[in-house]
Amino acid sequence: MAGFKSTRAAWDSWLVFADESGQGLRPPKGRTWARTGQTPILPVSCSGSGRVSIAALLCVKPGERSRLIYRTLTYHRRKHEPKGFKEAAFQALLNSAHAQLGGPISLVWDSLPGHVSARMRAWITEQRDWLLVYRFPPYAPDLNPAEGIWSALRTTLFNFAVDDIDQLTTLIKNKLKSMQYRPGLLAGFIAETGLVLSTPP
Protein backbone atom coordinates (compact mmCIF):
# COMPACT_ATOMS: atom_id res chain seq x y z
CA MET A 1 0.00 0.00 0.00
CA ALA A 2 1.38 3.38 -0.98
CA GLY A 3 0.21 6.89 -0.22
CA PHE A 4 0.50 10.42 -1.56
CA LYS A 5 2.26 13.10 0.43
CA SER A 6 -1.11 14.62 1.37
CA THR A 7 -4.77 13.66 1.45
CA ARG A 8 -5.53 16.60 -0.81
CA ALA A 9 -3.45 15.03 -3.56
CA ALA A 10 -5.75 12.00 -3.50
CA TRP A 11 -8.75 14.28 -4.16
CA ASP A 12 -7.00 15.63 -7.26
CA SER A 13 -6.21 12.16 -8.64
CA TRP A 14 -8.00 9.95 -11.14
CA LEU A 15 -10.07 7.20 -9.54
CA VAL A 16 -9.14 4.05 -11.43
CA PHE A 17 -10.96 0.72 -11.10
CA ALA A 18 -9.07 -2.33 -12.35
CA ASP A 19 -10.21 -5.82 -13.28
CA GLU A 20 -9.13 -8.77 -15.42
CA SER A 21 -10.99 -11.27 -17.55
CA GLY A 22 -10.32 -13.70 -20.38
CA GLN A 23 -11.87 -15.45 -23.34
CA GLY A 24 -11.12 -18.74 -25.07
CA LEU A 25 -12.15 -19.95 -28.51
CA ARG A 26 -15.49 -21.29 -27.31
CA PRO A 27 -17.90 -18.36 -27.85
CA PRO A 28 -20.60 -17.33 -25.37
CA LYS A 29 -24.06 -18.24 -26.64
CA GLY A 30 -26.66 -15.60 -27.42
CA ARG A 31 -30.18 -15.37 -28.80
CA THR A 32 -31.01 -14.15 -32.30
CA TRP A 33 -33.98 -13.85 -34.65
CA ALA A 34 -34.79 -16.51 -37.25
CA ARG A 35 -37.73 -17.87 -39.20
CA THR A 36 -39.83 -20.46 -37.42
CA GLY A 37 -38.28 -23.89 -37.78
CA GLN A 38 -35.09 -22.53 -39.34
CA THR A 39 -32.52 -22.47 -36.57
CA PRO A 40 -29.49 -20.45 -37.70
CA ILE A 41 -26.24 -22.42 -37.72
CA LEU A 42 -22.98 -20.58 -37.17
CA PRO A 43 -19.81 -22.58 -37.92
CA VAL A 44 -17.21 -22.26 -35.18
CA SER A 45 -13.60 -23.31 -35.61
CA CYS A 46 -12.51 -26.02 -33.19
CA SER A 47 -8.90 -25.97 -34.33
CA GLY A 48 -6.17 -24.49 -32.20
CA SER A 49 -6.36 -23.42 -28.59
CA GLY A 50 -5.24 -20.67 -26.28
CA ARG A 51 -6.77 -17.82 -24.37
CA VAL A 52 -6.92 -14.05 -24.52
CA SER A 53 -6.34 -12.38 -21.15
CA ILE A 54 -7.58 -8.81 -20.71
CA ALA A 55 -6.75 -6.23 -18.07
CA ALA A 56 -8.88 -3.09 -18.06
CA LEU A 57 -8.82 0.20 -16.17
CA LEU A 58 -11.97 2.28 -15.85
CA CYS A 59 -10.79 5.81 -15.09
CA VAL A 60 -13.03 8.55 -13.73
CA LYS A 61 -12.57 12.04 -12.36
CA PRO A 62 -15.12 14.80 -11.67
CA GLY A 63 -15.17 17.22 -14.60
CA GLU A 64 -13.34 14.82 -16.93
CA ARG A 65 -14.52 12.36 -19.57
CA SER A 66 -14.47 8.77 -18.34
CA ARG A 67 -11.67 6.70 -19.87
CA LEU A 68 -11.12 3.02 -20.64
CA ILE A 69 -7.51 1.84 -20.83
CA TYR A 70 -6.80 -1.83 -21.52
CA ARG A 71 -4.18 -4.36 -22.51
CA THR A 72 -4.47 -7.91 -23.88
CA LEU A 73 -2.17 -10.91 -23.65
CA THR A 74 -2.58 -13.78 -26.10
CA TYR A 75 -1.64 -17.24 -24.86
CA HIS A 76 -0.93 -19.71 -27.68
CA ARG A 77 0.10 -22.51 -25.30
CA ARG A 78 3.72 -22.05 -26.31
CA LYS A 79 6.60 -22.80 -23.97
CA HIS A 80 7.59 -19.90 -21.69
CA GLU A 81 4.61 -17.84 -22.91
CA PRO A 82 2.77 -16.08 -20.04
CA LYS A 83 -0.73 -17.43 -19.42
CA GLY A 84 -1.97 -14.16 -18.00
CA PHE A 85 -1.04 -10.86 -16.43
CA LYS A 86 1.83 -10.86 -13.96
CA GLU A 87 3.44 -8.06 -11.98
CA ALA A 88 5.51 -6.67 -14.89
CA ALA A 89 2.46 -6.48 -17.16
CA PHE A 90 0.40 -4.73 -14.48
CA GLN A 91 3.21 -2.27 -13.87
CA ALA A 92 3.48 -1.45 -17.58
CA LEU A 93 -0.28 -0.91 -17.78
CA LEU A 94 -0.32 1.42 -14.76
CA ASN A 95 2.66 3.39 -16.07
CA SER A 96 0.88 3.80 -19.39
CA ALA A 97 -2.31 4.93 -17.65
CA HIS A 98 -0.35 7.48 -15.61
CA ALA A 99 1.13 8.91 -18.81
CA GLN A 100 -2.22 8.98 -20.64
CA LEU A 101 -4.18 10.51 -17.79
CA GLY A 102 -1.50 13.07 -17.01
CA GLY A 103 -1.97 12.98 -13.26
CA PRO A 104 -1.88 10.91 -10.07
CA ILE A 105 -3.97 7.76 -9.72
CA SER A 106 -6.03 6.34 -6.88
CA LEU A 107 -6.24 2.67 -7.89
CA VAL A 108 -8.92 0.30 -6.62
CA TRP A 109 -8.58 -3.41 -7.34
CA ASP A 110 -9.06 -6.84 -5.78
CA SER A 111 -6.60 -9.10 -3.96
CA LEU A 112 -5.39 -11.31 -6.79
CA PRO A 113 -1.90 -12.73 -6.15
CA GLY A 114 -0.40 -10.48 -8.82
CA HIS A 115 -1.84 -7.45 -7.04
CA VAL A 116 -0.65 -8.18 -3.52
CA SER A 117 2.67 -9.98 -4.06
CA ALA A 118 5.80 -8.67 -2.38
CA ARG A 119 7.17 -7.64 -5.77
CA MET A 120 4.08 -5.59 -6.59
CA ARG A 121 3.90 -4.02 -3.13
CA ALA A 122 7.53 -2.93 -3.40
CA TRP A 123 6.92 -1.39 -6.82
CA ILE A 124 3.83 0.46 -5.58
CA THR A 125 5.86 1.91 -2.70
CA GLU A 126 8.40 3.25 -5.21
CA GLN A 127 5.59 5.08 -7.08
CA ARG A 128 4.19 6.79 -3.99
CA ASP A 129 4.38 10.25 -5.61
CA TRP A 130 1.57 9.38 -8.06
CA LEU A 131 -0.04 6.07 -7.04
CA LEU A 132 -2.36 5.34 -4.13
CA VAL A 133 -3.81 1.82 -3.89
CA TYR A 134 -6.99 0.53 -2.25
CA ARG A 135 -8.36 -3.01 -2.26
CA PHE A 136 -11.93 -4.18 -2.61
CA PRO A 137 -13.30 -6.40 0.14
CA PRO A 138 -13.33 -10.13 -0.74
CA TYR A 139 -16.08 -11.41 -3.06
CA ALA A 140 -17.51 -7.99 -3.91
CA PRO A 141 -17.73 -7.83 -7.73
CA ASP A 142 -20.88 -5.70 -7.46
CA LEU A 143 -18.74 -2.86 -6.06
CA ASN A 144 -16.36 -2.77 -9.04
CA PRO A 145 -17.60 -0.68 -12.00
CA ALA A 146 -15.01 -2.38 -14.23
CA GLU A 147 -17.12 -5.56 -14.06
CA GLY A 148 -19.53 -3.83 -16.42
CA ILE A 149 -16.88 -3.89 -19.13
CA TRP A 150 -17.01 -7.67 -19.30
CA SER A 151 -20.81 -7.79 -19.40
CA ALA A 152 -20.85 -5.33 -22.29
CA LEU A 153 -18.03 -7.15 -24.07
CA ARG A 154 -19.75 -10.55 -23.83
CA THR A 155 -22.89 -9.19 -25.50
CA THR A 156 -20.79 -8.17 -28.52
CA LEU A 157 -19.04 -11.55 -28.68
CA PHE A 158 -22.14 -13.77 -28.77
CA ASN A 159 -21.66 -16.61 -31.26
CA PHE A 160 -18.46 -15.18 -32.72
CA ALA A 161 -16.74 -17.12 -35.49
CA VAL A 162 -12.95 -16.89 -35.74
CA ASP A 163 -10.30 -19.23 -37.09
CA ASP A 164 -7.67 -18.92 -34.35
CA ILE A 165 -6.73 -17.19 -31.12
CA ASP A 166 -5.02 -14.28 -32.90
CA GLN A 167 -8.23 -13.43 -34.75
CA LEU A 168 -10.06 -13.53 -31.44
CA THR A 169 -7.53 -11.09 -29.98
CA THR A 170 -8.15 -8.70 -32.88
CA LEU A 171 -11.92 -9.01 -32.43
CA ILE A 172 -11.72 -8.27 -28.70
CA LYS A 173 -9.46 -5.26 -29.26
CA ASN A 174 -11.90 -3.84 -31.81
CA LYS A 175 -14.82 -4.23 -29.40
CA LEU A 176 -12.94 -2.63 -26.51
CA LYS A 177 -11.73 0.22 -28.73
CA SER A 178 -15.32 1.03 -29.64
CA MET A 179 -16.14 1.26 -25.91
CA GLN A 180 -13.39 3.85 -25.48
CA TYR A 181 -15.40 6.25 -27.63
CA ARG A 182 -18.59 5.81 -25.57
CA PRO A 183 -18.10 7.80 -22.34
CA GLY A 184 -21.83 7.49 -21.64
CA LEU A 185 -21.50 3.70 -21.54
CA LEU A 186 -18.51 3.94 -19.20
CA ALA A 187 -20.43 6.33 -16.94
CA GLY A 188 -23.23 3.76 -16.88
CA PHE A 189 -20.86 1.18 -15.40
CA ILE A 190 -20.20 3.62 -12.56
CA ALA A 191 -23.89 4.35 -12.05
CA GLU A 192 -24.73 0.64 -11.76
CA THR A 193 -22.66 0.40 -8.57
CA GLY A 194 -24.38 3.38 -6.97
CA LEU A 195 -21.08 5.25 -6.75
CA VAL A 196 -21.44 9.03 -6.72
CA LEU A 197 -18.39 11.14 -7.55
CA SER A 198 -18.04 14.52 -5.89
CA THR A 199 -15.36 17.15 -5.42
CA PRO A 200 -14.03 17.98 -1.95
CA PRO A 201 -15.55 20.95 -0.08
N, C-alpha and C positions, 0 to 999 in steps of 0.2 A: 504494500500500500504506500502510495506516495502522495505528497501534498504540496500545494502552492505555498508561496511565502505569506499569503494573506487570504482570509476568507473572501474578501472582495474580489480577488482575482478569479475565484471560482464562479462568482456571479457573472463575470465578463466572458466566461468560456463557452464553447460549444458543448451542448449536452449530447453525447454520442452513445447510442445503444448498439451493442454488438451481438451477433448470433451467427451460428454456422449450420449448414445443412448439406445435403448431398443428393445426387440422383444417379441411378444406374440405368442400364439400357432397357429395363422393363418399364414401360410408360404407365403413369397413373390412368385409370379408366374414367371416362366422362360420358355424359349423355349427349345425344344429338338427335336431330330430326331425320325421319326417313318415312317413306311410303309404307303403309300397312303391309306386313308380311315380307318386306324387303329389308332385312337387317343389313346395314352397311358393314362391309368387311374392309379393314385397314391392315395391309400387310406390314408386319413388324420384323425387322432383321433379328435373328437369334444368333448371328455370328459375332465373335469377339466378346470381350468382357471389359470390365473396368468400372470406374466410378468418377463422377465429377463432384469434387468438394467445393463448397462455396462459403466464403466468409463475407458478411455484409455489415456495414455500419450505417445506421440511420441517424443523421446529424441534424439537430434542431437548435435554434437560438431565437429568442424574441426579436422581431424586427427583421429577420433574415429568412430567405427561402430555404425550405427543408432540403436536405441533400441525401443522396444515396451513393455510398462509395463501396465498391466490392472488389473482390479478387476470386479467381477460380484456380483450382489445381486439378489436373487431369491425371488419373491413375490408370495406366495401361497394364498393370500387373507385371511390370518389368522389374528386374532386380535392382535394388537400391533406389527405386523410385518412391517418393513419399506417398503414403496412402491418404494423408490429410494434412491439415494445417498444424504446424509445430511452432515453437517459440519464434524462430527466425522469420517465418512467414507472417506471423501476427505482428512482429516488430516492424517489418517492412510496410505492412498495411497501415499501421498507426502512424508511422513516419510520413507516409504519403498523404494520409488524411490531414495531418498537421500542416503540411505544405499547402494542400488544396484549400483548407479552411482559413488559413492565414491567422490562426490564433490558438490560444490554449484550449485543451480538451478536458472535459469531465466525462470519463468513460464509465459506462455501466455494463457489466457482463456477468455471466454465471461462473461457476466454480469448476469448469473443466480443467483437467490436469495441465493442459497447455497454458491456462490462464494463471494458475496459482503455483506453478513450479518455482523452485528456488532460482532458476535461471531467469524466468520472467519477472519475478519479484525484484531481483537485482537490477534488471534493465529498467524497470519502472522507476526505481529509486533514482537512477541516473538521470531520468527525464523529469525530475520533480519541478523544473521551471515551467513546464507546459502541460504536464499530464497528471491528472488526479483520477484515481480509480476507486470505484465502488463495486460491490458484488450484490447480485440479486439473492434473496433468500432461496433455499433449496426448493425445487419442484414448484416454481412460480412462473411458468411460461406466459400466463395471462398478464403479467406485469411488464413484459418486454414488448415494446412496439415493433421491434424488428421481426417478431414472429409473423406479423402480417405480411412481410415480404414473401415468405414461403407459401402462404395461403394463396396470395395473388399469383405467384409464379406457377404453382401447380395447376391453376385454372387455365393457364396459357399453354401448358404442356400436355393436356389431356390427349391421349391416343396419338402421341407424336410418332413419326416414322423416320428413323435415321439409319444409316448403314453401319456406323461405328461410333466409338466414344468421342472421337474428335469432332464429328458432326454434331453430337449432342452438346459438346462444350460450346460450339459456335451458336447453336440454337439458344442455349441458356444465356449466353452473353448478350445476344440480340434482345431477348425478353427483358433482361435486367436493364439494359441501356434505355429501352423505351420507358421504363419506370422512372429513370433519372429525370426525364423531361415532364413528369407529372407530379408537381409538388402538392397538388390537391390530394392525390392518392396517398402520398407519403404522410401528409397531415392527417389523413383518415386513420392511418395505422396508430398514430399518437392518440387520436380521439377515442379509439376503441378501448384503450386501457383506462380512460378516465383521467389521464394526466393533463393538468392545466399548467401551461408555462406562464410565468409572470416575471416582471423585472423587480429588483429589490427596491424598497422604499427609499 
